Amino acid sequence: MMEGHTLVIPKTEVDKFFDVGDAYLAEWLLFARPIARAIEAVVPCNRVGISVMGLEVPHAHLHLVPINSADDLNFTRHKLKLQPEELKAIQEKIIAELERNA
């Protein structure tokens, strides 16, 4: 996975993504949109892809993944390992971009 990979996890606990109610699903995607745009602005990538796996934990969540090719959404590939300070730096860039566009 690439630097900037972000999870969007709702407070409502639902096991499967498509078991979420219509209104909540729409709000969830609308909530994720500015985050995806912020990631795209601060992480070198062609776009931000979305993946809904749901196999790791019994709680629906979205993966926002910076991608340059479809293969970047291959979750069986080697996982990027970053130090806590590197993760914090990326988080701060994404938050700063969100605040700039608020």
Backbone as ProteinMPNN parsed JSONL, in Angstrom:
{"seq_chain_A": "MMEGHTLVIPKTEVDKFFDVGDAYLAEWLLFARPIARAIEAVVPCNRVGISVMGLEVPHAHLHLVPINSADDLNFTRHKLKLQPEELKAIQEKIIAELERNA", "coords_chain_A": {"N_chain_A": [[0.836, -1.18, 0.0], [0.297, 2.307, -0.425], [1.835, 5.291, 0.885], [-0.252, 7.39, 2.783], [-2.571, 5.946, 2.697], [-5.74, 5.581, 3.959], [-8.192, 4.88, 6.43], [-11.719, 5.029, 6.566], [-13.889, 4.961, 8.999], [-17.025, 4.258, 10.172], [-19.016, 5.376, 12.972], [-21.262, 3.919, 13.553], [-21.814, 0.564, 14.058], [-21.67, -1.857, 11.765], [-21.567, -4.923, 10.166], [-21.319, -5.617, 7.363], [-20.637, -3.723, 4.463], [-22.693, -3.102, 2.553], [-24.926, -3.445, 4.084], [-25.416, -1.187, 5.391], [-27.629, 1.525, 5.976], [-29.404, 3.428, 3.41], [-29.352, 6.327, 3.576], [-27.313, 6.723, 5.44], [-25.181, 5.521, 4.127], [-24.88, 7.225, 1.92], [-24.157, 9.598, 3.277], [-21.756, 8.757, 4.382], [-20.085, 8.342, 2.149], [-20.069, 10.957, 1.177], [-18.797, 12.2, 3.315], [-16.281, 11.01, 3.082], [-15.332, 12.02, 0.683], [-14.022, 14.748, 0.727], [-11.775, 14.03, 2.202], [-10.497, 12.156, 0.575], [-9.882, 13.864, -1.567], [-8.094, 15.582, -0.289], [-6.019, 13.806, 0.356], [-5.2, 13.137, -2.23], [-4.18, 15.593, -2.997], [-1.884, 15.898, -1.443], [-0.324, 13.617, -1.538], [1.796, 12.056, -3.811], [0.176, 10.833, -6.513], [-2.001, 9.316, -8.995], [-4.705, 9.254, -8.536], [-7.201, 8.76, -5.954], [-8.162, 5.675, -4.878], [-10.935, 3.566, -3.943], [-11.552, 1.006, -1.651], [-13.432, -1.672, -0.433], [-13.16, -4.027, 1.761], [-13.661, -5.707, 4.118], [-12.989, -8.107, 5.308], [-11.058, -8.231, 7.244], [-11.913, -7.276, 9.747], [-15.025, -7.441, 11.564], [-16.525, -5.06, 10.843], [-17.834, -2.589, 8.969], [-15.947, -0.601, 6.728], [-14.168, 1.92, 4.844], [-11.448, 1.895, 2.598], [-9.307, 4.387, 1.653], [-7.18, 4.816, -0.871], [-4.189, 5.986, -2.152], [-3.419, 5.818, -5.558], [-1.614, 4.729, -8.475], [-1.891, 2.865, -10.364], [-4.113, 0.127, -11.156], [-3.146, -2.061, -9.834], [-2.206, -1.087, -7.454], [-4.223, -1.338, -5.666], [-4.121, -3.869, -4.777], [-4.332, -5.854, -2.181], [-2.825, -7.962, -1.327], [-0.233, -7.486, -1.736], [3.06, -6.451, -0.601], [3.043, -4.797, 2.495], [3.377, -1.393, 3.246], [5.634, -0.149, 5.584], [5.747, 2.259, 7.929], [7.338, 4.601, 10.091], [6.149, 5.846, 13.274], [6.445, 8.673, 13.381], [6.572, 9.322, 10.688], [4.036, 8.565, 9.806], [2.543, 10.398, 11.307], [3.393, 12.819, 10.148], [2.322, 12.627, 7.553], [-0.387, 12.499, 8.203], [-0.696, 15.065, 9.316], [-0.272, 16.667, 7.039], [-2.477, 15.937, 5.465], [-4.601, 16.751, 7.107], [-4.048, 19.523, 7.238], [-4.513, 20.207, 4.577], [-7.248, 19.601, 4.392], [-8.238, 21.543, 6.16], [-7.505, 23.855, 4.785], [-9.258, 23.781, 2.689], [-11.726, 23.92, 3.844]], "CA_chain_A": [[0.0, 0.0, 0.0], [1.049, 3.547, -0.525], [1.761, 6.321, 1.917], [-1.5, 8.138, 2.692], [-3.7, 5.004, 2.796], [-6.539, 6.038, 5.097], [-9.46, 4.186, 6.663], [-12.86, 5.826, 7.009], [-14.632, 3.993, 9.801], [-18.193, 4.906, 10.775], [-19.301, 5.071, 14.38], [-22.281, 2.874, 13.552], [-21.203, -0.743, 13.824], [-22.361, -2.743, 10.833], [-20.582, -5.877, 9.679], [-21.122, -5.579, 5.917], [-20.775, -2.395, 3.876], [-23.984, -2.891, 1.897], [-26.003, -3.517, 5.062], [-25.602, 0.174, 5.908], [-28.811, 2.161, 5.398], [-29.168, 4.303, 2.26], [-28.982, 7.691, 3.963], [-26.014, 6.651, 6.107], [-24.206, 5.21, 3.087], [-24.654, 8.469, 1.179], [-23.401, 10.506, 4.154], [-20.431, 8.184, 4.536], [-19.319, 8.655, 0.946], [-19.878, 12.406, 1.145], [-17.789, 12.479, 4.334], [-14.988, 10.529, 2.589], [-14.888, 12.752, -0.512], [-12.966, 15.745, 0.949], [-10.569, 13.353, 2.684], [-9.85, 11.617, -0.633], [-9.309, 14.995, -2.309], [-6.929, 16.057, 0.465], [-4.955, 12.817, 0.152], [-4.734, 13.303, -3.608], [-3.433, 16.849, -3.087], [-0.613, 15.886, -0.703], [0.43, 12.389, -1.804], [1.971, 11.882, -5.252], [-0.604, 9.721, -7.051], [-2.901, 9.697, -10.083], [-6.029, 9.419, -7.939], [-7.423, 7.97, -4.741], [-9.109, 4.602, -5.097], [-11.705, 3.11, -2.784], [-11.703, -0.433, -1.523], [-14.233, -2.157, 0.69], [-12.786, -5.43, 1.897], [-14.54, -6.266, 5.123], [-12.58, -9.431, 5.778], [-10.116, -8.113, 8.354], [-12.674, -7.065, 10.978], [-16.465, -7.445, 11.289], [-17.008, -3.683, 10.971], [-17.72, -1.97, 7.653], [-15.074, 0.567, 6.627], [-13.643, 2.221, 3.514], [-10.025, 2.185, 2.433], [-8.976, 5.396, 0.65], [-5.818, 4.419, -1.205], [-3.562, 6.674, -3.274], [-3.045, 4.822, -6.563], [-1.105, 5.088, -9.791], [-2.375, 1.8, -11.248], [-5.083, -0.751, -10.496], [-2.409, -2.987, -8.983], [-1.996, -0.462, -6.148], [-5.32, -1.767, -4.791], [-3.905, -5.285, -4.486], [-4.054, -5.927, -0.75], [-1.928, -9.077, -1.026], [1.133, -6.996, -1.915], [3.821, -6.061, 0.583], [2.503, -3.64, 3.191], [4.328, -0.341, 3.563], [5.833, 0.01, 7.024], [6.244, 3.588, 8.231], [7.562, 4.923, 11.498], [5.082, 6.698, 13.806], [6.635, 10.078, 13.022], [6.238, 9.442, 9.268], [2.569, 8.539, 9.755], [2.076, 11.674, 11.86], [3.669, 13.861, 9.159], [1.325, 12.49, 6.487], [-1.657, 12.9, 8.811], [-0.711, 16.525, 9.443], [-0.439, 17.23, 5.698], [-3.867, 15.719, 5.044], [-5.441, 17.637, 7.933], [-3.81, 20.898, 6.786], [-5.215, 20.359, 3.288], [-8.681, 19.65, 4.708], [-8.517, 22.842, 6.759], [-7.373, 24.858, 3.727], [-10.426, 23.7, 1.802], [-12.972, 23.888, 4.623]], "C_chain_A": [[0.876, 1.237, 0.0], [0.869, 4.421, 0.71], [0.473, 7.119, 1.715], [-2.744, 7.265, 2.73], [-4.452, 5.318, 4.088], [-7.81, 5.201, 5.207], [-10.513, 5.195, 7.094], [-13.806, 4.837, 7.675], [-15.813, 4.702, 10.456], [-18.357, 4.518, 12.24], [-20.346, 3.97, 14.5], [-21.625, 1.545, 13.209], [-22.122, -1.619, 12.987], [-21.295, -3.648, 10.243], [-20.29, -5.681, 8.202], [-21.476, -4.201, 5.355], [-22.177, -2.156, 3.309], [-25.183, -3.184, 2.805], [-26.259, -2.163, 5.714], [-26.822, 0.783, 5.22], [-28.459, 3.163, 4.311], [-28.671, 5.691, 2.65], [-27.589, 7.696, 4.598], [-24.91, 6.382, 5.091], [-23.875, 6.467, 2.284], [-23.821, 9.448, 2.011], [-21.954, 10.043, 4.295], [-19.548, 8.526, 3.337], [-19.08, 10.16, 0.815], [-18.847, 12.857, 2.172], [-16.39, 12.125, 3.812], [-14.443, 11.378, 1.439], [-13.822, 13.811, -0.227], [-11.666, 15.133, 1.491], [-9.795, 12.79, 1.494], [-9.196, 12.742, -1.43], [-8.069, 15.536, -1.615], [-5.752, 15.097, 0.299], [-4.351, 13.003, -1.23], [-3.877, 14.565, -3.766], [-2.056, 16.767, -2.439], [0.237, 14.645, -0.925], [0.58, 12.247, -3.316], [1.243, 10.625, -5.744], [-1.466, 10.238, -8.202], [-4.309, 9.98, -9.577], [-6.088, 8.636, -6.641], [-8.506, 6.943, -5.069], [-9.813, 4.244, -3.801], [-11.746, 1.59, -2.823], [-12.538, -0.724, -0.29], [-13.944, -3.648, 0.771], [-13.712, -6.139, 2.88], [-14.163, -7.634, 5.639], [-11.714, -9.365, 7.031], [-10.82, -8.017, 9.7], [-14.165, -7.06, 10.634], [-17.077, -6.057, 11.516], [-16.767, -3.007, 9.629], [-16.823, -0.739, 7.711], [-14.591, 0.712, 5.188], [-12.139, 2.397, 3.591], [-9.924, 3.255, 1.352], [-7.494, 5.205, 0.358], [-5.287, 5.254, -2.368], [-3.074, 5.627, -4.285], [-2.471, 5.481, -7.817], [-1.492, 4.042, -10.831], [-3.352, 0.943, -10.449], [-4.383, -1.713, -9.542], [-2.137, -2.412, -7.589], [-3.123, -0.783, -5.168], [-5.24, -3.256, -4.459], [-3.443, -5.415, -3.034], [-3.18, -7.121, -0.368], [-0.465, -8.671, -1.207], [1.761, -6.626, -0.576], [3.234, -4.794, 1.201], [3.62, -2.657, 3.525], [4.427, -0.204, 5.072], [6.479, 1.367, 7.262], [6.422, 3.755, 9.73], [6.438, 5.851, 11.975], [5.231, 8.173, 13.408], [6.339, 10.321, 11.539], [4.721, 9.448, 9.084], [1.99, 9.864, 10.228], [2.279, 12.799, 10.853], [2.651, 13.823, 8.015], [-0.04, 12.932, 6.999], [-1.753, 14.422, 8.874], [-0.882, 17.202, 8.092], [-1.887, 17.104, 5.226], [-4.798, 16.639, 5.809], [-5.283, 19.089, 7.501], [-4.529, 21.175, 5.467], [-6.722, 20.421, 3.5], [-9.057, 21.017, 5.267], [-8.43, 23.968, 5.741], [-8.625, 24.926, 2.865], [-11.755, 23.685, 2.535], [-13.807, 25.138, 4.376]], "O_chain_A": [[2.046, 1.197, 0.381], [-0.101, 4.302, 1.458], [0.145, 7.484, 0.586], [-3.858, 7.784, 2.79], [-3.869, 5.32, 5.172], [-8.426, 4.856, 4.199], [-10.239, 6.098, 7.884], [-14.431, 4.001, 7.022], [-15.618, 5.649, 11.218], [-17.893, 3.465, 12.678], [-20.316, 3.18, 15.443], [-20.956, 1.423, 12.183], [-23.186, -2.055, 13.428], [-20.225, -3.175, 9.859], [-19.125, -5.588, 7.818], [-22.485, -3.601, 5.727], [-22.777, -1.112, 3.565], [-26.326, -3.173, 2.347], [-27.2, -2.008, 6.492], [-27.028, 0.582, 4.023], [-27.347, 3.691, 4.285], [-27.676, 6.171, 2.107], [-26.781, 8.582, 4.318], [-23.824, 6.955, 5.186], [-22.706, 6.734, 2.004], [-22.883, 10.056, 1.496], [-21.036, 10.862, 4.322], [-18.403, 8.949, 3.498], [-18.006, 10.584, 0.388], [-18.098, 13.802, 1.92], [-15.428, 12.849, 4.069], [-13.23, 11.448, 1.242], [-12.782, 13.788, -0.885], [-10.583, 15.668, 1.257], [-8.575, 12.935, 1.418], [-8.076, 12.587, -1.915], [-7.099, 15.908, -2.275], [-4.615, 15.534, 0.122], [-3.13, 13.023, -1.381], [-2.954, 14.592, -4.58], [-1.146, 17.492, -2.842], [1.405, 14.623, -0.538], [-0.416, 12.311, -4.036], [1.64, 9.503, -5.433], [-1.64, 11.445, -8.364], [-5.017, 10.831, -10.115], [-5.142, 7.938, -6.278], [-9.613, 7.292, -5.48], [-9.349, 4.573, -2.71], [-11.944, 0.976, -3.872], [-12.369, -0.1, 0.758], [-14.424, -4.432, -0.049], [-14.448, -7.054, 2.511], [-14.951, -8.264, 6.345], [-11.644, -10.33, 7.793], [-10.373, -8.61, 10.682], [-14.529, -6.706, 9.512], [-18.027, -5.905, 12.284], [-15.621, -2.869, 9.2], [-16.928, 0.069, 8.633], [-14.604, -0.245, 4.414], [-11.621, 2.982, 4.542], [-10.409, 3.049, 0.24], [-6.652, 5.408, 1.233], [-5.866, 5.237, -3.454], [-2.398, 4.668, -3.914], [-2.796, 6.617, -8.16], [-1.43, 4.3, -12.033], [-3.408, 1.024, -9.222], [-4.971, -2.132, -8.545], [-1.867, -3.162, -6.651], [-2.994, -0.528, -3.971], [-6.187, -3.829, -3.921], [-2.293, -5.116, -2.711], [-2.829, -7.275, 0.802], [0.438, -9.435, -0.866], [1.077, -6.507, 0.44], [2.96, -3.826, 0.492], [4.675, -3.047, 4.026], [3.409, -0.148, 5.761], [7.615, 1.604, 6.851], [5.732, 3.121, 10.528], [5.841, 6.564, 11.168], [4.235, 8.841, 13.13], [5.902, 11.411, 11.171], [4.186, 10.236, 8.304], [1.057, 10.392, 9.622], [1.408, 13.658, 10.718], [2.178, 14.867, 7.566], [-0.764, 13.652, 6.312], [-2.783, 14.996, 8.522], [-1.572, 18.217, 8.002], [-2.451, 18.041, 4.662], [-5.693, 17.245, 5.22], [-6.273, 19.816, 7.407], [-5.087, 22.255, 5.272], [-7.403, 21.215, 2.852], [-10.082, 21.583, 4.889], [-9.192, 24.932, 5.817], [-9.002, 25.991, 2.374], [-12.799, 23.461, 1.923], [-14.888, 25.282, 4.948]]}, "name": "protein", "num_of_chains": 1, "seq": "MMEGHTLVIPKTEVDKFFDVGDAYLAEWLLFARPIARAIEAVVPCNRVGISVMGLEVPHAHLHLVPINSADDLNFTRHKLKLQPEELKAIQEKIIAELERNA"}
